Amino acid sequence: MEAVITVVGKDAVGILAKVCTACADEDVNVEEVTQRILRGTFAMIMIVDVTKCKSEITAFAKRLDELGKTMGVEIRCTRQELYDTMHRV
């Protein structure tokens, strides 16, 4: 099962590293990453494989949300099929 992780907030050193470390700690494999810094705002989208995730997806998403709060960014984790449904035109 895949999920989409989005990160948005003020740019700072280590954002990508901290999110990837949180994924690695849960055995979540990062498959694709795109990121940009837009006038000081960090924006990233990751596609991850949560098949082997140690936690349930909701617990993992909550952990990422809490991590984002400590870093001053917003992190959201959504199952791929839910993300696709929400963004279908």
Protein Blocks (a to p, Z undefined) as FASTA:
>chain_A
ZZdddddddddehklmmmmmmmmmnopacfbdcdddeehiacddddddfklgmbdfklmm
mmmmmmmmmnopacddddfklmmmmmpZZ
